[in-house]
Amino acid sequence: MPNSSNPAERHALARTPLHIIRELETGLLADRAHTSPKYFYDTVGSVLFEAICVLPEYYPTRTEAEIFSTHMADMARVIGSGGCLIDLGAGNCAKAARLFPVLHPDQYVPIDISVQHLQDAVTRLQQRFPHIEMTALGLDLAHDWVLPTEVRKDKRLFFYPGSSIGNFEPHQALAFLRHLRAACDRDGGILIGVDLIKDKPLLDAAYADSLGITAAFNLNLLRHINQLLQSDFDVSQWQHEAYFNSVKSRVEMHLCAKENLRVNWPDGYRNFIQGEHIHTENSYKYSIDSFSALLAEAGFSNACHWTDRQGWFAVMYAKAA
């Protein structure tokens, strides 16, 4: 197996936590190679995703924004004001900031895996809302996580917009929602974005835009893996693929090898044949009924929802049962 003799490479690898190295290796060496979508979000990936959100083909962001603009007053009436707003996968914090004038949180807790990007966003936000206590947390939501003691326990509202719940396998989504339920008392709740099932051409276009921004976002994952694992992926040898799998009700994203190639890292390697895929993301699509049932199974009750005019997307709120 290849073994790096370059001290700088060894030092860089040493900065990557061992569990991340092992997770990446396990995925790359699996019979069907795969990675977690959380590795999209280095600094470049976070910026590219913000660009994706304004593309004409990518309906989720603007559709969800339309729902909030249209139904914000009703949401505030149902949810109430005050308490602790916990923003899961906060990114640039813009979506949560739009809620501040109507929900009036006492504390805002943005959580994201891209720590530097998050800290920059929170610094800017504190200048606009100095009266709100803000506690930024760099956490990996895909693993077991616990909120620190500085996060208030009263009236926790978990905010998970953008249909990120779709990145989880259904059993993982249930476990994740149960984890949220366990982290809040009976005065808590969840406000979550859910992408709904719709026509395949619309879904395919949303994940393979004409400008190639989503392709760049997917390919940048290889650059991020190179940094974390000290691997030698050549981005030019791979191409982006995305499509809706109607049987499993999910959009799949893959990176496809353009030719036979070998990828090396300090403690291993893998040979890929032309046409072989690395599965980089799933995005499951739900119906209102199926997601309401999932919330109920996780321990939430009295679910209500708001949708856009086309019925493409839903924002759902449920109380802790």
LONUDREN-835129 format. One record per residue (C-alpha): residue in one letter; x, y, z. Coordinates in steps of 0.1 Angstrom, whole numbers, always signed. Layout:
<nodes>
NODE   res       x       y       z
NODE     a       X       Y       Z
...
</nodes>
This chain:
<nodes>
NODE   res       x       y       z
NODE     m      +0      +0      +0
NODE     p     +12     +35      -7
NODE     n     +28     +53     +22
NODE     s     +36     +90     +22
NODE     s     +71    +100     +30
NODE     n     +64    +137     +27
NODE     p     +65    +152     +63
NODE     a     +41    +180     +52
NODE     e     +15    +155     +40
NODE     r     +19    +135     +72
NODE     h     +14    +166     +92
NODE     a     -17    +176     +72
NODE     l     -32    +141     +76
NODE     a     -25    +142    +114
NODE     r     -48    +172    +116
NODE     t     -78    +152    +103
NODE     p     -95    +133    +131
NODE     l     -90     +95    +128
NODE     h    -128     +88    +127
NODE     i    -131    +109     +96
NODE     i    -102     +92     +79
NODE     r    -117     +58     +87
NODE     e    -151     +69     +75
NODE     l    -138     +81     +42
NODE     e    -117     +50     +37
NODE     t    -146     +27     +45
NODE     g    -168     +45     +20
NODE     l    -142     +46      -8
NODE     l    -133      +9      -4
NODE     a    -169      -3      -2
NODE     d    -182     -26     -30
NODE     r    -202      +4     -42
NODE     a    -181     +34     -33
NODE     h    -198     +62     -14
NODE     t    -192     +93      +7
NODE     s    -214    +113     +31
NODE     p    -229    +146     +17
NODE     k    -215    +164     +48
NODE     y    -181    +164     +29
NODE     f    -196    +188      +3
NODE     y    -193    +216     +29
NODE     d    -158    +229     +30
NODE     t    -154    +267     +25
NODE     v    -156    +264     -13
NODE     g    -185    +239     -11
NODE     s    -205    +262     +12
NODE     v    -201    +291     -13
NODE     l    -211    +269     -42
NODE     f    -242    +257     -24
NODE     e    -252    +293     -19
NODE     a    -249    +298     -56
NODE     i    -270    +267     -63
NODE     c    -298    +282     -42
NODE     v    -303    +311     -66
NODE     l    -303    +290     -98
NODE     p    -335    +290    -118
NODE     e    -336    +252    -119
NODE     y    -332    +248     -81
NODE     y    -367    +254     -69
NODE     p    -364    +243     -32
NODE     t    -348    +276     -18
NODE     r    -371    +301     -36
NODE     t    -402    +279     -30
NODE     e    -395    +275      +7
NODE     a    -388    +313      +9
NODE     e    -422    +319      -7
NODE     i    -439    +297     +19
NODE     f    -423    +316     +47
NODE     s    -431    +350     +32
NODE     t    -468    +340     +26
NODE     h    -474    +321     +59
NODE     m    -450    +337     +84
NODE     a    -477    +354    +105
NODE     d    -496    +321    +108
NODE     m    -464    +302    +117
NODE     a    -457    +328    +144
NODE     r    -492    +324    +158
NODE     v    -489    +286    +160
NODE     i    -453    +285    +173
NODE     g    -454    +315    +197
NODE     s    -424    +337    +206
NODE     g    -394    +336    +227
NODE     g    -374    +305    +237
NODE     c    -343    +290    +220
NODE     l    -341    +288    +182
NODE     i    -317    +260    +173
NODE     d    -307    +262    +136
NODE     l    -295    +228    +123
NODE     g    -271    +231     +93
NODE     a    -272    +269     +96
NODE     g    -249    +278     +67
NODE     n    -250    +316     +64
NODE     c    -278    +319     +89
NODE     a    -300    +338     +65
NODE     k    -331    +316     +67
NODE     a    -332    +318    +105
NODE     a    -326    +355    +105
NODE     r    -358    +360     +86
NODE     l    -376    +345    +116
NODE     f    -362    +368    +142
NODE     p    -387    +396    +138
NODE     v    -417    +374    +142
NODE     l    -405    +346    +166
NODE     h    -383    +369    +188
NODE     p    -360    +342    +201
NODE     d    -342    +348    +234
NODE     q    -313    +327    +222
NODE     y    -301    +317    +187
NODE     v    -280    +285    +184
NODE     p    -267    +280    +148
NODE     i    -251    +246    +142
NODE     d    -230    +237    +112
NODE     i    -201    +214    +102
NODE     s    -183    +243     +83
NODE     v    -171    +261    +113
NODE     q    -153    +291     +98
NODE     h    -182    +298     +74
NODE     l    -206    +297    +104
NODE     q    -185    +319    +126
NODE     d    -182    +346     +99
NODE     a    -220    +345     +94
NODE     v    -227    +348    +131
NODE     t    -203    +378    +135
NODE     r    -223    +397    +109
NODE     l    -256    +386    +124
NODE     q    -247    +398    +159
NODE     q    -242    +433    +145
NODE     r    -278    +433    +132
NODE     f    -294    +417    +163
NODE     p    -273    +426    +193
NODE     h    -302    +419    +217
NODE     i    -303    +382    +208
NODE     e    -279    +358    +226
NODE     m    -260    +338    +200
NODE     t    -241    +306    +206
NODE     a    -225    +291    +175
NODE     l    -217    +254    +175
NODE     g    -195    +234    +151
NODE     l    -210    +200    +152
NODE     d    -214    +170    +128
NODE     l    -251    +163    +128
NODE     a    -245    +129    +111
NODE     h    -229    +115    +144
NODE     d    -241    +115    +180
NODE     w    -241    +150    +193
NODE     v    -251    +167    +225
NODE     l    -260    +203    +231
NODE     p    -237    +220    +256
NODE     t    -250    +235    +289
NODE     e    -250    +271    +276
NODE     v    -279    +262    +253
NODE     r    -311    +271    +271
NODE     k    -335    +242    +278
NODE     d    -368    +261    +278
NODE     k    -389    +261    +247
NODE     r    -364    +248    +222
NODE     l    -374    +250    +186
NODE     f    -353    +230    +162
NODE     f    -352    +247    +128
NODE     y    -342    +224     +99
NODE     p    -350    +241     +66
NODE     g    -340    +234     +31
NODE     s    -351    +197     +30
NODE     s    -318    +185     +44
NODE     i    -338    +157     +62
NODE     g    -340    +141     +27
NODE     n    -302    +134     +28
NODE     f    -309    +107     +55
NODE     e    -320     +72     +47
NODE     p    -355     +68     +61
NODE     h    -344     +48     +92
NODE     q    -317     +74     +98
NODE     a    -342    +102     +94
NODE     l    -364     +86    +121
NODE     a    -334     +82    +144
NODE     f    -324    +118    +138
NODE     l    -359    +131    +146
NODE     r    -360    +110    +178
NODE     h    -327    +125    +188
NODE     l    -343    +160    +184
NODE     r    -373    +149    +204
NODE     a    -351    +137    +233
NODE     a    -333    +170    +233
NODE     c    -364    +191    +240
NODE     d    -390    +191    +268
NODE     r    -427    +191    +261
NODE     d    -427    +228    +254
NODE     g    -403    +222    +225
NODE     g    -409    +215    +188
NODE     i    -396    +213    +153
NODE     l    -400    +235    +122
NODE     i    -387    +217     +92
NODE     g    -386    +219     +54
NODE     v    -397    +189     +34
NODE     d    -393    +184      -4
NODE     l    -424    +168     -18
NODE     i    -427    +142     -46
NODE     k    -431    +157     -80
NODE     d    -425    +151    -117
NODE     k    -391    +135    -126
NODE     p    -380    +162    -152
NODE     l    -384    +189    -126
NODE     l    -363    +170    -101
NODE     d    -337    +159    -126
NODE     a    -331    +196    -137
NODE     a    -328    +208    -101
NODE     y    -298    +186     -95
NODE     a    -281    +191    -129
NODE     d    -284    +228    -138
NODE     s    -274    +242    -171
NODE     l    -246    +263    -157
NODE     g    -229    +234    -141
NODE     i    -228    +248    -106
NODE     t    -242    +216     -91
NODE     a    -216    +197    -110
NODE     a    -189    +219     -96
NODE     f    -204    +214     -61
NODE     n    -203    +177     -65
NODE     l    -168    +176     -80
NODE     n    -154    +199     -52
NODE     l    -161    +170     -28
NODE     l    -131    +153     -43
NODE     r    -109    +183     -36
NODE     h    -121    +183      +0
NODE     i    -114    +146      +3
NODE     n     -79    +152     -10
NODE     q     -74    +177     +18
NODE     l     -88    +154     +45
NODE     l     -73    +121     +34
NODE     q     -43    +134     +14
NODE     s     -56    +114     -16
NODE     d     -48    +122     -52
NODE     f     -82    +125     -69
NODE     d     -79    +142    -102
NODE     v    -112    +161    -107
NODE     s    -108    +161    -145
NODE     q    -112    +123    -145
NODE     w    -147    +125    -130
NODE     q    -181    +137    -141
NODE     h    -213    +147    -123
NODE     e    -244    +126    -126
NODE     a    -278    +131    -110
NODE     y    -313    +116    -115
NODE     f    -345    +108     -97
NODE     n    -349     +72     -86
NODE     s    -387     +69     -87
NODE     v    -387     +34     -71
NODE     k    -369     +47     -39
NODE     s    -384     +82     -42
NODE     r    -351    +100     -41
NODE     v    -327    +120     -62
NODE     e    -293    +104     -64
NODE     m    -260    +122     -71
NODE     h    -229    +104     -82
NODE     l    -195    +110     -95
NODE     c    -187     +88    -125
NODE     a    -151     +78    -135
NODE     k    -144     +89    -171
NODE     e    -116     +63    -175
NODE     n     -98     +35    -157
NODE     l     -79     +51    -129
NODE     r     -63     +46     -95
NODE     v     -67     +68     -64
NODE     n     -41     +67     -37
NODE     w     -39     +80      -1
NODE     p     -12     +74     +25
NODE     d     -26     +41     +39
NODE     g     -45     +27      +9
NODE     y     -57     +30     -27
NODE     r     -86     +20     -50
NODE     n     -88     +12     -86
NODE     f    -119     +25    -104
NODE     i    -129     +13    -138
NODE     q    -145     +35    -165
NODE     g    -181     +42    -157
NODE     e    -178     +32    -120
NODE     h    -196     +55     -96
NODE     i    -190     +71     -62
NODE     h    -224     +77     -47
NODE     t    -222    +112     -30
NODE     e    -258    +121     -20
NODE     n    -294    +110     -17
NODE     s    -323    +134     -14
NODE     y    -355    +117      -4
NODE     k    -388    +132     -14
NODE     y    -419    +127      +8
NODE     s    -456    +132      +8
NODE     i    -473    +153     +35
NODE     d    -489    +121     +50
NODE     s    -457    +101     +49
NODE     f    -437    +128     +67
NODE     s    -464    +135     +92
NODE     a    -463     +98    +101
NODE     l    -425     +99    +105
NODE     l    -428    +129    +129
NODE     a    -454    +110    +149
NODE     e    -433     +79    +151
NODE     a    -404    +101    +163
NODE     g    -424    +115    +192
NODE     f    -439    +147    +178
NODE     s    -476    +155    +177
NODE     n    -501    +180    +162
NODE     a    -482    +184    +130
NODE     c    -494    +212    +107
NODE     h    -480    +223     +74
NODE     w    -478    +251     +49
NODE     t    -471    +246     +11
NODE     d    -465    +267     -20
NODE     r    -491    +271     -47
NODE     q    -478    +243     -68
NODE     g    -475    +219     -39
NODE     w    -438    +213     -45
NODE     f    -425    +219     -10
NODE     a    -438    +220     +26
NODE     v    -428    +236     +58
NODE     m    -440    +215     +88
NODE     y    -443    +223    +125
NODE     a    -449    +197    +152
NODE     k    -448    +199    +190
NODE     a    -430    +175    +213
NODE     a    -455    +149    +224
</nodes>
